[in-house]
Amino acid sequence: MNPPSDPKLKEQFTAEDLHELWPALSREERVLGFNLLPRLEAEEFFLDLASHDEAELLADLPAGERRSWMRLLPPDDAADL
């Protein structure tokens, strides 16, 4: 599930766009959109998600990435997952 390599698409896609589209996207599309975000923007987006959306996104990410994102969560939020 690698993001498209088109640099123009990466420049144009924002966390705000992803928030708007999130409810209508499939889980695979959510991961693709998430991977288009720059790391700092992705971190903010991830921390703003509801717990069930964080859990779904984490489940759909590769194991190595999953660990990295889990470490961002406050301990009580991580325990909820």
N, CA, C and O atoms as a Tinker XYZ file with bonds, in Angstrom:
   324  protein
     1  N      0.811000   -1.177000    0.000000    73     2
     2  CA     0.000000    0.000000    0.000000    64     1     3
     3  C      0.865000    1.256000    0.000000    63     2     4     5
     4  O      0.757000    2.084000    0.905000    81     3
     5  N      1.700000    1.399000   -0.982000    73     3     6
     6  CA     2.538000    2.579000   -1.081000    64     5     7
     7  C      1.748000    3.726000   -1.680000    63     6     8     9
     8  O      0.908000    3.510000   -2.553000    81     7
     9  N      2.009000    4.958000   -1.216000    73     7    10
    10  CA     1.303000    6.098000   -1.773000    64     9    11
    11  C      1.725000    6.342000   -3.208000    63    10    12    13
    12  O      2.830000    5.965000   -3.597000    81    11
    13  N      0.867000    6.963000   -4.000000    73    11    14
    14  CA     1.254000    7.295000   -5.365000    64    13    15
    15  C      2.512000    8.146000   -5.349000    63    14    16    17
    16  O      2.729000    8.922000   -4.419000    81    15
    17  N      3.344000    8.002000   -6.382000    73    15    18
    18  CA     4.624000    8.703000   -6.397000    64    17    19
    19  C      4.532000   10.079000   -7.050000    63    18    20    21
    20  O      5.555000   10.751000   -7.185000    81    19
    21  N      3.361000   10.517000   -7.454000    73    19    22
    22  CA     3.193000   11.815000   -8.093000    64    21    23
    23  C      3.401000   12.933000   -7.068000    63    22    24    25
    24  O      2.575000   13.105000   -6.172000    81    23
    25  N      4.502000   13.702000   -7.189000    73    23    26
    26  CA     4.775000   14.753000   -6.209000    64    25    27
    27  C      3.690000   15.831000   -6.175000    63    26    28    29
    28  O      3.445000   16.421000   -5.123000    81    27
    29  N      3.039000   16.095000   -7.304000    73    27    30
    30  CA     1.973000   17.104000   -7.337000    64    29    31
    31  C      0.819000   16.697000   -6.429000    63    30    32    33
    32  O      0.247000   17.532000   -5.728000    81    31
    33  N      0.480000   15.409000   -6.445000    73    31    34
    34  CA    -0.612000   14.917000   -5.609000    64    33    35
    35  C     -0.259000   15.086000   -4.139000    63    34    36    37
    36  O     -1.102000   15.494000   -3.340000    81    35
    37  N      0.973000   14.776000   -3.781000    73    35    38
    38  CA     1.407000   14.923000   -2.389000    64    37    39
    39  C      1.332000   16.379000   -1.942000    63    38    40    41
    40  O      0.943000   16.658000   -0.807000    81    39
    41  N      1.697000   17.304000   -2.818000    73    39    42
    42  CA     1.682000   18.720000   -2.470000    64    41    43
    43  C      0.262000   19.239000   -2.293000    63    42    44    45
    44  O      0.028000   20.145000   -1.494000    81    43
    45  N     -0.678000   18.678000   -3.026000    73    43    46
    46  CA    -2.040000   19.190000   -3.029000    64    45    47
    47  C     -2.914000   18.571000   -1.946000    63    46    48    49
    48  O     -3.929000   19.163000   -1.579000    81    47
    49  N     -2.565000   17.428000   -1.434000    73    47    50
    50  CA    -3.404000   16.704000   -0.485000    64    49    51
    51  C     -3.046000   17.113000    0.935000    63    50    52    53
    52  O     -1.876000   17.079000    1.316000    81    51
    53  N     -4.051000   17.501000    1.723000    73    51    54
    54  CA    -3.805000   17.977000    3.085000    64    53    55
    55  C     -4.580000   17.141000    4.096000    63    54    56    57
    56  O     -5.455000   16.353000    3.736000    81    55
    57  N     -4.246000   17.327000    5.354000    73    55    58
    58  CA    -4.969000   16.650000    6.435000    64    57    59
    59  C     -6.428000   17.090000    6.449000    63    58    60    61
    60  O     -7.316000   16.294000    6.753000    81    59
    61  N     -6.674000   18.338000    6.125000    73    59    62
    62  CA    -8.053000   18.838000    6.058000    64    61    63
    63  C     -8.840000   18.068000    4.993000    63    62    64    65
    64  O     -9.995000   17.700000    5.208000    81    63
    65  N     -8.202000   17.829000    3.846000    73    63    66
    66  CA    -8.846000   17.032000    2.793000    64    65    67
    67  C     -9.173000   15.640000    3.311000    63    66    68    69
    68  O    -10.271000   15.128000    3.091000    81    67
    69  N     -8.224000   15.038000    3.994000    73    67    70
    70  CA    -8.416000   13.678000    4.492000    64    69    71
    71  C     -9.518000   13.631000    5.550000    63    70    72    73
    72  O    -10.313000   12.692000    5.570000    81    71
    73  N     -9.572000   14.627000    6.422000    73    71    74
    74  CA   -10.650000   14.691000    7.427000    64    73    75
    75  C    -12.014000   14.746000    6.746000    63    74    76    77
    76  O    -12.954000   14.077000    7.177000    81    75
    77  N    -12.123000   15.540000    5.687000    73    75    78
    78  CA   -13.394000   15.667000    4.966000    64    77    79
    79  C    -13.802000   14.359000    4.305000    63    78    80    81
    80  O    -14.972000   13.979000    4.336000    81    79
    81  N    -12.842000   13.678000    3.714000    73    79    82
    82  CA   -13.120000   12.461000    2.952000    64    81    83
    83  C    -13.218000   11.211000    3.818000    63    82    84    85
    84  O    -13.815000   10.219000    3.401000    81    83
    85  N    -12.643000   11.243000    5.008000    73    83    86
    86  CA   -12.482000   10.070000    5.869000    64    85    87
    87  C    -13.723000    9.177000    5.955000    63    86    88    89
    88  O    -13.605000    7.970000    5.742000    81    87
    89  N    -14.906000    9.719000    6.258000    73    87    90
    90  CA   -16.079000    8.841000    6.421000    64    89    91
    91  C    -16.455000    8.066000    5.152000    63    90    92    93
    92  O    -17.028000    6.979000    5.233000    81    91
    93  N    -16.135000    8.621000    3.992000    73    91    94
    94  CA   -16.524000    7.988000    2.730000    64    93    95
    95  C    -15.458000    7.042000    2.175000    63    94    96    97
    96  O    -15.723000    6.312000    1.221000    81    95
    97  N    -14.266000    7.045000    2.754000    73    95    98
    98  CA   -13.159000    6.242000    2.229000    64    97    99
    99  C    -13.184000    4.822000    2.773000    63    98   100   101
   100  O    -13.613000    4.571000    3.899000    81    99
   101  N    -12.707000    3.893000    1.932000    73    99   102
   102  CA   -12.500000    2.524000    2.402000    64   101   103
   103  C    -11.267000    2.525000    3.302000    63   102   104   105
   104  O    -10.516000    3.500000    3.335000    81   103
   105  N    -11.067000    1.451000    4.015000    73   103   106
   106  CA    -9.896000    1.373000    4.900000    64   105   107
   107  C     -8.602000    1.479000    4.099000    63   106   108   109
   108  O     -7.654000    2.130000    4.538000    81   107
   109  N     -8.555000    0.850000    2.937000    73   107   110
   110  CA    -7.354000    0.932000    2.101000    64   109   111
   111  C     -7.129000    2.365000    1.622000    63   110   112   113
   112  O     -5.995000    2.844000    1.611000    81   111
   113  N     -8.192000    3.043000    1.229000    73   111   114
   114  CA    -8.070000    4.430000    0.783000    64   113   115
   115  C     -7.627000    5.340000    1.925000    63   114   116   117
   116  O     -6.891000    6.303000    1.708000    81   115
   117  N     -8.072000    5.034000    3.129000    73   115   118
   118  CA    -7.651000    5.822000    4.288000    64   117   119
   119  C     -6.147000    5.718000    4.493000    63   118   120   121
   120  O     -5.478000    6.718000    4.755000    81   119
   121  N     -5.620000    4.509000    4.374000    73   119   122
   122  CA    -4.172000    4.309000    4.532000    64   121   123
   123  C     -3.421000    5.044000    3.429000    63   122   124   125
   124  O     -2.415000    5.702000    3.694000    81   123
   125  N     -3.902000    4.934000    2.200000    73   123   126
   126  CA    -3.240000    5.626000    1.091000    64   125   127
   127  C     -3.240000    7.136000    1.313000    63   126   128   129
   128  O     -2.219000    7.796000    1.121000    81   127
   129  N     -4.379000    7.677000    1.716000    73   127   130
   130  CA    -4.459000    9.110000    1.990000    64   129   131
   131  C     -3.552000    9.518000    3.136000    63   130   132   133
   132  O     -2.876000   10.545000    3.067000    81   131
   133  N     -3.538000    8.718000    4.183000    73   131   134
   134  CA    -2.694000    8.985000    5.345000    64   133   135
   135  C     -1.223000    9.007000    4.941000    63   134   136   137
   136  O     -0.459000    9.850000    5.410000    81   135
   137  N     -0.833000    8.089000    4.078000    73   135   138
   138  CA     0.561000    8.015000    3.636000    64   137   139
   139  C      0.964000    9.172000    2.728000    63   138   140   141
   140  O      2.154000    9.405000    2.518000    81   139
   141  N     -0.011000    9.897000    2.188000    73   139   142
   142  CA     0.296000   11.064000    1.362000    64   141   143
   143  C      0.675000   12.283000    2.200000    63   142   144   145
   144  O      1.314000   13.210000    1.703000    81   143
   145  N      0.285000   12.278000    3.457000    73   143   146
   146  CA     0.543000   13.439000    4.312000    64   145   147
   147  C      2.008000   13.503000    4.737000    63   146   148   149
   148  O      2.627000   12.471000    4.992000    81   147
   149  N      2.564000   14.718000    4.814000    73   147   150
   150  CA     3.903000   14.856000    5.396000    64   149   151
   151  C      3.863000   14.362000    6.844000    63   150   152   153
   152  O      2.818000   14.425000    7.491000    81   151
   153  N      4.984000   13.877000    7.349000    73   151   154
   154  CA     5.018000   13.232000    8.666000    64   153   155
   155  C      4.406000   14.098000    9.776000    63   154   156   157
   156  O      3.582000   13.606000   10.547000    81   155
   157  N      4.787000   15.358000    9.869000    73   155   158
   158  CA     4.265000   16.199000   10.954000    64   157   159
   159  C      2.755000   16.388000   10.838000    63   158   160   161
   160  O      2.043000   16.369000   11.841000    81   159
   161  N      2.279000   16.568000    9.629000    73   159   162
   162  CA     0.840000   16.710000    9.412000    64   161   163
   163  C      0.125000   15.393000    9.720000    63   162   164   165
   164  O     -0.974000   15.391000   10.275000    81   163
   165  N      0.756000   14.279000    9.358000    73   163   166
   166  CA     0.181000   12.961000    9.642000    64   165   167
   167  C      0.108000   12.716000   11.151000    63   166   168   169
   168  O     -0.864000   12.137000   11.636000    81   167
   169  N      1.120000   13.150000   11.890000    73   167   170
   170  CA     1.104000   12.981000   13.349000    64   169   171
   171  C     -0.076000   13.725000   13.966000    63   170   172   173
   172  O     -0.788000   13.174000   14.806000    81   171
   173  N     -0.285000   14.965000   13.555000    73   171   174
   174  CA    -1.410000   15.743000   14.077000    64   173   175
   175  C     -2.737000   15.099000   13.692000    63   174   176   177
   176  O     -3.654000   15.005000   14.508000    81   175
   177  N     -2.827000   14.659000   12.448000    73   175   178
   178  CA    -4.046000   14.016000   11.974000    64   177   179
   179  C     -4.340000   12.766000   12.802000    63   178   180   181
   180  O     -5.467000   12.564000   13.253000    81   179
   181  N     -3.330000   11.936000   12.996000    73   179   182
   182  CA    -3.483000   10.686000   13.737000    64   181   183
   183  C     -3.963000   10.939000   15.164000    63   182   184   185
   184  O     -4.864000   10.257000   15.651000    81   183
   185  N     -3.367000   11.906000   15.822000    73   183   186
   186  CA    -3.732000   12.197000   17.209000    64   185   187
   187  C     -5.125000   12.809000   17.329000    63   186   188   189
   188  O     -5.733000   12.763000   18.398000    81   187
   189  N     -5.631000   13.380000   16.243000    73   187   190
   190  CA    -6.984000   13.955000   16.237000    64   189   191
   191  C     -8.070000   12.923000   15.949000    63   190   192   193
   192  O     -9.253000   13.210000   16.135000    81   191
   193  N     -7.689000   11.730000   15.500000    73   191   194
   194  CA    -8.684000   10.703000   15.177000    64   193   195
   195  C     -9.375000   10.176000   16.431000    63   194   196   197
   196  O     -8.814000   10.198000   17.527000    81   195
   197  N    -10.590000    9.708000   16.248000    73   195   198
   198  CA   -11.295000    9.002000   17.321000    64   197   199
   199  C    -10.578000    7.677000   17.572000    63   198   200   201
   200  O     -9.909000    7.160000   16.677000    81   199
   201  N    -10.709000    7.126000   18.770000    73   199   202
   202  CA   -10.007000    5.885000   19.138000    64   201   203
   203  C    -10.278000    4.750000   18.165000    63   202   204   205
   204  O     -9.351000    4.030000   17.794000    81   203
   205  N    -11.529000    4.571000   17.741000    73   203   206
   206  CA   -11.829000    3.459000   16.826000    64   205   207
   207  C    -11.183000    3.677000   15.462000    63   206   208   209
   208  O    -10.799000    2.708000   14.807000    81   207
   209  N    -11.054000    4.933000   15.018000    73   207   210
   210  CA   -10.379000    5.208000   13.749000    64   209   211
   211  C     -8.875000    5.000000   13.879000    63   210   212   213
   212  O     -8.232000    4.508000   12.951000    81   211
   213  N     -8.308000    5.376000   15.034000    73   211   214
   214  CA    -6.882000    5.107000   15.278000    64   213   215
   215  C     -6.625000    3.604000   15.223000    63   214   216   217
   216  O     -5.658000    3.155000   14.608000    81   215
   217  N     -7.493000    2.831000   15.868000    73   215   218
   218  CA    -7.320000    1.375000   15.918000    64   217   219
   219  C     -7.402000    0.765000   14.525000    63   218   220   221
   220  O     -6.589000   -0.091000   14.178000    81   219
   221  N     -8.371000    1.193000   13.723000    73   219   222
   222  CA    -8.498000    0.659000   12.363000    64   221   223
   223  C     -7.287000    1.019000   11.519000    63   222   224   225
   224  O     -6.746000    0.174000   10.806000    81   223
   225  N     -6.863000    2.274000   11.600000    73   223   226
   226  CA    -5.710000    2.709000   10.817000    64   225   227
   227  C     -4.466000    1.930000   11.232000    63   226   228   229
   228  O     -3.714000    1.461000   10.377000    81   227
   229  N     -4.246000    1.791000   12.520000    73   227   230
   230  CA    -3.091000    1.030000   13.002000    64   229   231
   231  C     -3.126000   -0.410000   12.507000    63   230   232   233
   232  O     -2.094000   -0.958000   12.118000    81   231
   233  N     -4.295000   -1.020000   12.518000    73   231   234
   234  CA    -4.425000   -2.414000   12.078000    64   233   235
   235  C     -4.085000   -2.573000   10.605000    63   234   236   237
   236  O     -3.652000   -3.644000   10.177000    81   235
   237  N     -4.278000   -1.518000    9.831000    73   235   238
   238  CA    -4.051000   -1.590000    8.391000    64   237   239
   239  C     -2.647000   -1.165000    7.972000    63   238   240   241
   240  O     -2.285000   -1.296000    6.803000    81   239
   241  N     -1.860000   -0.662000    8.905000    73   239   242
   242  CA    -0.483000   -0.261000    8.604000    64   241   243
   243  C      0.462000   -1.446000    8.787000    63   242   244   245
   244  O      0.168000   -2.356000    9.562000    81   243
   245  N      1.602000   -1.445000    8.079000    73   243   246
   246  CA     2.607000   -2.488000    8.307000    64   245   247
   247  C      3.096000   -2.449000    9.757000    63   246   248   249
   248  O      3.079000   -1.395000   10.392000    81   247
   249  N      3.527000   -3.591000   10.273000    73   247   250
   250  CA     3.920000   -3.722000   11.684000    64   249   251
   251  C      4.959000   -2.683000   12.110000    63   250   252   253
   252  O      4.833000   -2.100000   13.186000    81   251
   253  N      5.966000   -2.446000   11.300000    73   251   254
   254  CA     7.004000   -1.476000   11.651000    64   253   255
   255  C      6.456000   -0.074000   11.798000    63   254   256   257
   256  O      6.853000    0.654000   12.708000    81   255
   257  N      5.558000    0.313000   10.926000    73   255   258
   258  CA     4.925000    1.629000   11.022000    64   257   259
   259  C      3.978000    1.684000   12.208000    63   258   260   261
   260  O      3.871000    2.709000   12.882000    81   259
   261  N      3.297000    0.588000   12.456000    73   259   262
   262  CA     2.326000    0.515000   13.553000    64   261   263
   263  C      2.996000    0.875000   14.879000    63   262   264   265
   264  O      2.453000    1.650000   15.667000    81   263
   265  N      4.166000    0.312000   15.114000    73   263   266
   266  CA     4.896000    0.598000   16.359000    64   265   267
   267  C      5.219000    2.087000   16.476000    63   266   268   269
   268  O      5.067000    2.685000   17.541000    81   267
   269  N      5.660000    2.666000   15.385000    73   267   270
   270  CA     6.011000    4.080000   15.381000    64   269   271
   271  C      4.815000    4.953000   15.749000    63   270   272   273
   272  O      4.947000    5.893000   16.532000    81   271
   273  N      3.661000    4.645000   15.189000    73   271   274
   274  CA     2.462000    5.442000   15.468000    64   273   275
   275  C      1.929000    5.183000   16.873000    63   274   276   277
   276  O      1.421000    6.103000   17.515000    81   275
   277  N      2.033000    3.973000   17.350000    73   275   278
   278  CA     1.582000    3.657000   18.716000    64   277   279
   279  C      2.373000    4.461000   19.748000    63   278   280   281
   280  O      1.830000    4.877000   20.771000    81   279
   281  N      3.651000    4.672000   19.473000    73   279   282
   282  CA     4.506000    5.399000   20.417000    64   281   283
   283  C      4.100000    6.862000   20.568000    63   282   284   285
   284  O      4.437000    7.499000   21.566000    81   283
   285  N      3.385000    7.393000   19.593000    73   283   286
   286  CA     2.920000    8.777000   19.674000    64   285   287
   287  C      1.781000    8.960000   20.669000    63   286   288   289
   288  O      1.592000   10.045000   21.219000    81   287
   289  N      1.033000    7.897000   20.894000    73   287   290
   290  CA    -0.166000    7.998000   21.723000    64   289   291
   291  C      0.168000    8.128000   23.206000    63   290   292   293
   292  O      1.110000    7.501000   23.691000    81   291
   293  N     -0.600000    8.939000   23.922000    73   291   294
   294  CA    -0.459000    8.950000   25.382000    64   293   295
   295  C     -0.767000    7.551000   25.918000    63   294   296   297
   296  O     -1.571000    6.838000   25.318000    81   295
   297  N     -0.152000    7.139000   27.026000    73   295   298
   298  CA    -0.337000    5.774000   27.537000    64   297   299
   299  C     -1.796000    5.349000   27.706000    63   298   300   301
   300  O     -2.145000    4.209000   27.401000    81   299
   301  N     -2.644000    6.249000   28.186000    73   299   302
   302  CA    -4.044000    5.858000   28.384000    64   301   303
   303  C     -4.763000    5.636000   27.056000    63   302   304   305
   304  O     -5.642000    4.778000   26.967000    81   303
   305  N     -4.399000    6.403000   26.016000    73   303   306
   306  CA    -4.991000    6.184000   24.691000    64   305   307
   307  C     -4.490000    4.878000   24.087000    63   306   308   309
   308  O     -5.264000    4.132000   23.485000    81   307
   309  N     -3.196000    4.598000   24.246000    73   307   310
   310  CA    -2.630000    3.356000   23.722000    64   309   311
   311  C     -3.273000    2.153000   24.397000    63   310   312   313
   312  O     -3.516000    1.136000   23.748000    81   311
   313  N     -3.548000    2.256000   25.682000    73   311   314
   314  CA    -4.183000    1.151000   26.411000    64   313   315
   315  C     -5.594000    0.894000   25.902000    63   314   316   317
   316  O     -6.069000   -0.241000   25.950000    81   315
   317  N     -6.270000    1.928000   25.416000    73   315   318
   318  CA    -7.622000    1.766000   24.875000    64   317   319
   319  C     -7.635000    0.951000   23.589000    63   318   320   321
   320  O     -8.653000    0.358000   23.230000    81   319
   321  N     -6.504000    0.925000   22.903000    73   319   322
   322  CA    -6.441000    0.196000   21.638000    64   321   323
   323  C     -6.119000   -1.252000   21.904000    63   322   324
   324  O     -6.019000   -2.044000   20.967000    81   323
